[in-house]
Amino acid sequence: MNPKCLGALLLSIIVYGCFYSGPTTAGKKTDNHSITILPTRVDTILHHLNNPDKNNVLVVSHRGDWRYAPENSLMAIQRCIDLGVDIVEIDVRLTKDSQLVAMHDLTVDRTTNGHGLLSDLSLSEVKTLRLKNGCGVRHSLQSVPTLKEVMLLAKDKIVVNLDKTEGKTLREAWVVLKETGTQHQAILKGNDPLSVMRSKYGDLLDSVIYMPKVWFDTNPPHEYVEDYIDALHPPVFEMLFDIADSPVLQIAKTLNEKGSAFMAIALWDDLCAGHTDEVALLRGPDVSWGWLVKNKANAIMTDRPEELLKYLRENGLHR
Amino acid sequence: MKYLLIVLFLTLGSCVLFSQSSHREVSRYEAPNASQAVAVDSLYFYTISNSIIIKRLKTTGEVVAKWKGPLKHLNSGAVINGKLYCANTNYPRVPMASSIEIFDCATLRHLSSHSFGHYIGSLTWIDRIEDDYLLMFVHYENEAMERQKGVAYSTLIRTDKEFRRKAGWTLPLSLTEHLKPTSISGGTVLPDGRLLLSPHHFEEVFVFDFPKFGYELEWIETISVPFQGQGIAFDHSSNSVWGMRRDTREVIQLEMVFSPVPVLLKDLHDPSQINVMVAAHRGDWRNAPENSLQAIQNCIDMGLDMVELDVRLTKDGIPVLMHDETIDRTTTGNGFVKDKTLAELNLLSLRNGANRPTIHRIPTLEEALLTARGKILINLDKCYGIFNSIYPILEKTGTTHQILMKGKVTPQQLKSDFGPWLDKILFMPIVDLEHPDASTIIKQFQKEMKPVAFELIFKNKNNPLIKTFSEIRQSGTHVWVNTLWESLNGGYEDDRAVQDPEGIYGWLIDHDVTIIQTDRPHLLLNHLKTQQLK
């Protein structure tokens, strides 16, 4: 490393230390040194999430990099870490013996070489299955990971967004997060309004990082969002708007003023008013991802993490 | 070896029939002295006749300079660093004598001359290659023939800056037979280092490459053009080729797109070459739905050798791309392909690898072949039993020669099933090396039909037949292995290659595997490039 680089790194660590306010896992304080925080990758990502900035857009990879490895597999998560993705979205569901494993569908049919409902299979039965790759080949070397395995792999390296937990498995997930020491780097999410979530989970809601999802048909969206901001001050909202003049997008644009980040979902048309990954490939990234950034998205969930990262980096929008 | 030569000869001969490259006329000028050659630089073109050179503006064809001198037979010219190097001979006198005459491009003033005197033929063209020159000396079989010589004696040489010979190459017999009684009259170096050669008067040009072994230039392709032979020139300022017609005295500029297919076919017929060929399973399914037109296009854009596609028949007998018997997994519909009409299938969307519908539709085989035509080789799977419905579409789309069919059969079965087509298409037998008769089946095929490739499947990496791969390769047949999942390849599969490409792909290549069907074409291609195997 040349001296100039080293200088820049030291400076950035010091500056970072001054602004940094979130939890830390790798930093160590000793009696002899005032600042010895060496932020982990997760610390940096959380810093960006907690301090939404129009000049830095977080990349959220849907089900891991499922083009590269079976969806919701450890290999698909490792790939995201290697690419420099900020947040990996993973679906978790319960097995028959109440273990959380990474699985999108209710059944194991589509993504593994097994059959039937996941909830009818024990963890040991699930562990005998092999994940299929994206072209349906049954023989990949990957198996279905438990949430514990996911979090141990992700620890300090990448933030995890857990889907399919809402209103169902928040408590089970919390146990695993605490066990693995990763509660600060897991974003849980759900559709229900605050009152419903409170009645289900009580104080647990104050402990987890919770991301409310605001759908284009959430009615009325303003109240839904305000309730959450007042009670939980969520660092980030998932905003789903089917058309460009949806009130959800209008609210999304004001989230930064209220201290929350706006996550957009570029996966399919009616989640982002047609500003999808597919459009980015066909008509150029400015038309879709660029439009989302211009409309103040602080994070974009994508099926094309590699291409999105490239686009953001080229435009100085990813650090 | 003799057989290999015949096979090679037949393949190359077929290049004459199948022109894959395409061209578009950019401009055409009247040029009364265009009888021997045209040369070109960024702003001007130069028409050359026996003793006259005329310089014209590219934009209008307007004459800007002229030279007339005491020369008898200028053959061609090439602009090199602001100078026009012309091939000059004493044709049709014998013994043949040649010289290079050098002119200033700006004024057409004669600058200098380099004489070869009586040499190895009659100089027809000259061009620059790196810091050296290429010069072609030819022989005709007419009144200007030297005793006991003939067209086959035509030679291309490479010289240093002082025109001292450094190397030389011959033309293949198949070409000299084609050209008799004349020979190569013009030539130019293409940007990729290959040669574009021109005959005396036929309306065609030939793509040639330098051989990796030996002395004979490799005939890659024949392309029909509106030129009538004689001196041609590649225009580096506009990626086009200039030539002329003697009958109308016109100069023509063609924009040319050179097809990779003739090179791919040559590789497919020659497992001794060092390129390892890459076939993508169901197209680039990671980045577009499997068996979609976009998945094929991605493979073309990546520069792959081959794409593997699955074909099934609809209820109304139309071949479409589909892997499974049902459309459930890969489309937004449900049911068997054979129970759906094409019109019904056209209403559906293909799903991506995460099961979401995309904008892509189920392609017909015809659409797929038109996408691949002239761009990439195609391996068709799942259609051994319905080939009578497939073959007419291959013919209709002009892609028959790009197709590699396959099946797990014995030679006897294949002959009875594929009899009418075996001389028209390439067929690759699939052999499971765990099968007790595997060795016998391979030997029978080798003896009876000499396939271009065997698709070999082995569950166990210690299968004794792996040792025979080198013999198979040496006998002129490719060894094709699938790295898709571990039971096909003794565990040498794509996902393990992510961590260790050399340990997986390298092991297969060390064991004389020369074609790999992969689910990670990008990874494999990068590996081959770093190993200089591509």
Chai-1 contact restraints between the chains, C-beta under 6 A:
chainA,res_idxA,chainB,res_idxB,connection_type,confidence,min_distance_angstrom,max_distance_angstrom,comment,restraint_id
A,R63,B,A354,contact,1.0,0.0,6.0,A-B,restraint_1
A,W66,B,G353,contact,1.0,0.0,6.0,A-B,restraint_2
A,W66,B,A354,contact,1.0,0.0,6.0,A-B,restraint_3
A,R67,B,R286,contact,1.0,0.0,6.0,A-B,restraint_4
A,E71,B,A354,contact,1.0,0.0,6.0,A-B,restraint_5
A,G134,B,G353,contact,1.0,0.0,6.0,A-B,restraint_6
A,C135,B,R282,contact,1.0,0.0,6.0,A-B,restraint_7
A,C135,B,W285,contact,1.0,0.0,6.0,A-B,restraint_8
A,C135,B,E290,contact,1.0,0.0,6.0,A-B,restraint_9
A,G136,B,R329,contact,1.0,0.0,6.0,A-B,restraint_10
A,V137,B,W485,contact,1.0,0.0,6.0,A-B,restraint_11
A,H139,B,W485,contact,1.0,0.0,6.0,A-B,restraint_12
A,L141,B,D495,contact,1.0,0.0,6.0,A-B,restraint_13
